[in-house]
Amino acid sequence: MRIANLAGRLVLVRGDRAVDVEQASGGMFAADPQAVYARWPQFRAWAEAADLPEGEPIAAADLGSPAPAPAQIFGIGLNYRDHAGESGFDVPEGLPPVFTKFRASIAGPVTQVRLPEGGHTDWEVELVVVIGTEARDVPAERAWEHVAGLTVGQDLSERITQFQGPAAQFSLGKSLPGFAPTGPWLVTPDEFADPDDLALGCSLNGEKMQDGRTSELIFPVSELVSRLSALLPLYAGDVIFTGTPAGVGLGRTPPRWLVPGDVLVSEIEGIGTLTQTFVG
């Protein structure tokens, strides 16, 4: 099953068409895309049994984030060995670095992103997890039961701000407006042959920058949900950016940063693509 945020309304995606959930359910479920996660089990049951209409065509430019207003956004750092190496850090043990991206950064899959003047803005394609039911002290073997679905994300990062001052400012450097595009829709785990092994990558102006597989995650989705939920509750609708593979601008010689006019296309197998155009 796939759900999306189409012009601010929750829709079920069927091929290249969208079914408005509030209308199709006779008001049983609200139009607000974020509200569905609070009733995720009931929604899944309804969606699987409903006799749905054909729906309307989808315009990619009208899509928003499939989880536009989460209570918590977690960012996971250094979760691929090659990326830890290119960043000059040791491979994490026990618990990976965790930061947040503030809600102001959330955006849809096709956006125009304004670059900060004089900045060093970088790209990081990531698999993004959305929580479906509250998780607290969840063992890894049951973690996927609490996942609503997966989507594509870009953890755009302003490196000057990120590493500025006596203590790093990861959350600020990664939370400028539009710095957390996600989408194009949420795909439930049962849609994948193996949700733990998906190809992901991104291209800048047609040149491949990142190319990896989520099976290379040091802490896979199940471990992230388990280890985070051991420390604090994960609420329905929360978002987890799971980490990025090697190939970011910071790790290149010389470093490469995004500039006005650049077009960044990010994709994950079985989910879809994001397209960000950068302006000054």
C-alpha positions as CSV (number, residue, x, y, z in Angstrom):
1,M,0.0,0.0,0.0
2,R,1.1,3.5,-0.7
3,I,-0.2,6.7,0.8
4,A,0.7,10.3,-0.1
5,N,0.1,13.9,0.8
6,L,-1.6,15.5,-2.3
7,A,-2.1,19.2,-1.9
8,G,-2.4,18.8,1.9
9,R,-4.9,15.9,1.7
10,L,-4.3,12.2,2.5
11,V,-4.6,10.0,-0.5
12,L,-4.1,6.3,-1.4
13,V,-1.9,5.9,-4.4
14,R,-3.0,3.3,-7.0
15,G,-0.6,3.2,-9.9
16,D,-0.5,6.8,-11.2
17,R,-3.8,7.8,-9.6
18,A,-4.8,9.1,-6.1
19,V,-7.9,8.2,-4.1
20,D,-8.9,10.9,-1.5
21,V,-9.2,9.0,1.8
22,E,-11.6,11.4,3.5
23,Q,-14.1,11.2,0.6
24,A,-13.7,7.5,0.0
25,S,-14.1,6.6,3.7
26,G,-17.2,8.8,4.1
27,G,-15.3,10.9,6.7
28,M,-14.1,7.9,8.8
29,F,-10.6,9.2,8.3
30,A,-9.5,12.9,8.2
31,A,-8.0,14.6,5.2
32,D,-4.9,15.6,7.3
33,P,-2.0,13.3,6.2
34,Q,-0.4,13.4,9.6
35,A,-3.5,12.4,11.5
36,V,-3.7,8.9,9.9
37,Y,-0.7,7.6,11.9
38,A,-2.6,8.0,15.2
39,R,-5.1,5.4,13.8
40,W,-2.8,3.4,11.6
41,P,-4.0,-0.1,12.4
42,Q,-7.6,0.9,11.8
43,F,-6.6,2.7,8.6
44,R,-4.7,-0.3,7.3
45,A,-7.7,-2.6,7.9
46,W,-10.1,-0.2,6.2
47,A,-7.8,0.4,3.2
48,E,-7.3,-3.3,2.6
49,A,-11.0,-4.1,2.6
50,A,-12.4,-0.9,0.9
51,D,-13.9,-0.9,-2.5
52,L,-12.1,2.2,-3.8
53,P,-12.9,4.4,-6.8
54,E,-10.4,4.8,-9.7
55,G,-9.1,8.1,-8.3
56,E,-7.6,11.2,-10.0
57,P,-4.2,11.7,-11.8
58,I,-1.3,12.7,-9.6
59,A,0.8,15.7,-10.3
60,A,4.2,15.3,-8.7
61,A,4.5,19.0,-8.0
62,D,1.4,18.9,-5.8
63,L,2.8,16.2,-3.5
64,G,3.9,17.1,0.0
65,S,5.7,15.2,2.7
66,P,3.9,12.0,3.6
67,A,4.5,12.8,7.3
68,P,4.4,16.6,7.3
69,A,4.1,17.3,11.1
70,P,5.8,14.6,13.2
71,A,6.2,15.0,16.9
72,Q,9.8,13.9,16.6
73,I,12.3,13.7,13.8
74,F,15.4,11.6,14.4
75,G,18.6,11.8,12.3
76,I,21.1,9.0,12.5
77,G,24.7,9.8,11.7
78,L,27.6,7.6,10.5
79,N,25.4,4.6,9.8
80,Y,27.3,3.4,6.8
81,R,31.0,2.4,7.2
82,D,32.2,4.1,4.0
83,H,30.5,7.3,5.0
84,A,32.0,7.3,8.5
85,G,35.4,6.8,6.8
86,E,35.0,9.6,4.3
87,S,33.8,11.9,7.1
88,G,36.9,11.2,9.2
89,F,35.1,9.4,12.1
90,D,35.3,5.9,13.6
91,V,32.5,3.5,13.0
92,P,30.0,3.9,15.9
93,E,29.5,1.2,18.5
94,G,26.6,0.7,20.9
95,L,24.5,3.6,19.6
96,P,25.0,5.7,16.5
97,P,25.1,9.5,16.7
98,V,21.6,10.9,16.9
99,F,20.4,14.4,16.2
100,T,17.1,16.0,15.2
101,K,15.9,17.9,12.1
102,F,13.5,20.6,13.1
103,R,10.0,20.6,11.6
104,A,10.7,23.8,9.6
105,S,12.9,21.8,7.4
106,I,10.2,19.4,6.2
107,A,9.3,19.6,2.5
108,G,7.7,17.6,-0.2
109,P,9.4,15.6,-3.0
110,V,9.7,18.2,-5.7
111,T,10.9,21.5,-4.3
112,Q,13.0,24.6,-4.8
113,V,15.5,25.1,-2.0
114,R,17.2,28.4,-1.2
115,L,20.9,28.1,-0.3
116,P,22.3,30.2,2.5
117,E,24.7,32.9,1.3
118,G,28.3,31.9,1.6
119,G,27.3,28.4,2.8
120,H,28.6,24.9,2.2
121,T,25.5,22.9,1.6
122,D,25.8,19.2,1.1
123,W,23.6,16.3,0.1
124,E,22.8,13.0,2.0
125,V,20.3,10.6,0.4
126,E,18.6,8.5,3.1
127,L,15.9,5.8,3.7
128,V,13.3,7.4,6.0
129,V,11.1,5.4,8.4
130,V,7.7,6.5,9.6
131,I,6.5,5.0,12.8
132,G,2.9,3.5,12.7
133,T,2.3,2.5,16.3
134,E,3.9,3.8,19.5
135,A,7.1,1.9,20.3
136,R,8.6,1.7,23.8
137,D,11.2,-0.9,24.8
138,V,10.6,-2.8,21.6
139,P,12.9,-5.8,20.8
140,A,14.6,-5.7,17.4
141,E,12.7,-8.8,16.3
142,R,9.4,-7.0,16.7
143,A,10.5,-3.5,15.5
144,W,9.0,-3.8,12.0
145,E,5.5,-4.3,13.6
146,H,5.7,-0.6,14.6
147,V,6.7,0.8,11.2
148,A,4.0,2.3,9.0
149,G,6.2,2.5,6.0
150,L,9.3,3.8,4.2
151,T,10.0,6.9,2.1
152,V,12.9,8.7,0.4
153,G,14.6,11.5,2.2
154,Q,17.4,14.0,1.7
155,D,19.2,15.1,4.9
156,L,20.5,18.4,3.3
157,S,23.3,19.8,5.5
158,E,24.8,23.2,5.8
159,R,28.3,22.2,6.9
160,I,29.5,25.6,8.1
161,T,26.7,25.9,10.6
162,Q,26.8,22.2,11.4
163,F,30.4,22.4,12.7
164,Q,30.4,25.9,14.0
165,G,31.3,27.0,17.5
166,P,32.8,25.1,20.5
167,A,30.1,22.4,20.1
168,A,28.8,21.1,16.8
169,Q,25.3,22.4,15.7
170,F,24.1,19.4,13.8
171,S,20.4,20.1,14.3
172,L,20.6,23.7,13.2
173,G,22.9,22.9,10.3
174,K,20.4,20.3,9.0
175,S,17.2,22.2,9.6
176,L,17.1,25.2,7.3
177,P,13.8,25.6,5.4
178,G,13.4,22.8,2.8
179,F,16.4,20.8,4.2
180,A,14.3,17.7,4.8
181,P,12.5,16.8,1.6
182,T,10.7,13.4,1.8
183,G,8.4,11.5,-0.5
184,P,7.1,11.0,-3.0
185,W,4.9,8.7,-0.9
186,L,5.0,6.3,2.0
187,V,5.3,2.6,1.0
188,T,4.3,-0.1,3.5
189,P,6.9,-2.8,4.3
190,D,4.9,-5.6,2.8
191,E,5.4,-4.1,-0.6
192,F,9.1,-5.0,-0.7
193,A,10.7,-8.4,-1.2
194,D,13.2,-7.4,1.5
195,P,12.7,-4.0,3.1
196,D,16.2,-4.3,4.6
197,D,17.9,-4.4,1.2
198,L,17.0,-1.5,-1.1
199,A,19.2,0.3,-3.6
200,L,19.5,4.1,-2.9
201,G,21.5,6.9,-4.5
202,C,21.5,10.4,-5.8
203,S,22.7,12.3,-8.8
204,L,23.7,16.0,-9.1
205,N,23.1,17.5,-12.6
206,G,23.0,14.0,-14.0
207,E,26.3,12.9,-12.3
208,K,26.0,10.0,-9.9
209,M,27.1,11.1,-6.4
210,Q,25.9,8.3,-4.1
211,D,25.2,4.7,-4.8
212,G,24.5,2.2,-2.0
213,R,22.2,-0.4,-0.5
214,T,20.3,-0.2,2.8
215,S,21.6,-3.7,3.6
216,E,24.9,-1.9,4.3
217,L,23.4,0.0,7.3
218,I,25.5,-0.6,10.4
219,F,22.3,-0.3,12.5
220,P,19.4,-1.5,10.3
221,V,15.9,-0.3,10.8
222,S,15.0,-2.9,13.4
223,E,18.0,-2.0,15.5
224,L,17.3,1.7,15.3
225,V,13.7,1.3,16.4
226,S,14.7,-1.0,19.2
227,R,17.6,1.1,20.5
228,L,15.8,4.4,20.3
229,S,12.6,3.0,21.9
230,A,14.7,1.7,24.8
231,L,15.6,5.4,25.7
232,L,12.3,7.2,24.9
233,P,8.9,6.5,23.3
234,L,8.6,6.7,19.5
235,Y,5.2,8.1,18.7
236,A,2.9,7.2,15.8
237,G,4.0,9.5,12.9
238,D,7.5,10.0,14.1
239,V,10.2,10.1,11.4
240,I,13.7,8.5,11.4
241,F,16.3,9.5,8.8
242,T,18.4,6.3,8.9
243,G,21.8,7.6,7.6
244,T,23.5,8.1,4.3
245,P,26.0,6.1,2.3
246,A,29.4,7.4,1.0
247,G,29.6,10.0,-1.7
248,V,28.7,13.3,0.0
249,G,30.3,16.6,-0.9
250,L,32.2,16.8,2.4
251,G,34.1,13.6,1.6
252,R,35.4,14.7,-1.8
253,T,38.8,16.2,-2.6
254,P,38.3,19.0,-3.0
255,P,35.0,19.2,-1.2
256,R,32.0,19.9,-3.4
257,W,29.0,22.0,-2.3
258,L,25.6,22.7,-3.9
259,V,25.3,26.0,-5.9
260,P,22.4,27.9,-7.4
261,G,21.1,26.1,-10.5
262,D,22.1,22.6,-9.3
263,V,19.4,19.9,-9.6
264,L,19.6,17.0,-7.2
265,V,17.7,13.8,-7.9
266,S,17.5,11.2,-5.1
267,E,16.0,7.7,-5.4
268,I,15.3,4.5,-3.5
269,E,14.4,1.2,-5.2
270,G,10.7,0.4,-4.9
271,I,9.7,3.8,-3.5
272,G,10.5,6.6,-6.0
273,T,12.4,9.9,-6.5
274,L,12.9,13.4,-5.0
275,T,14.0,16.4,-7.1
276,Q,15.4,19.5,-5.5
277,T,16.4,22.6,-7.5
278,F,18.7,25.0,-5.7
279,V,18.5,28.8,-5.9
280,G,20.6,31.6,-4.4
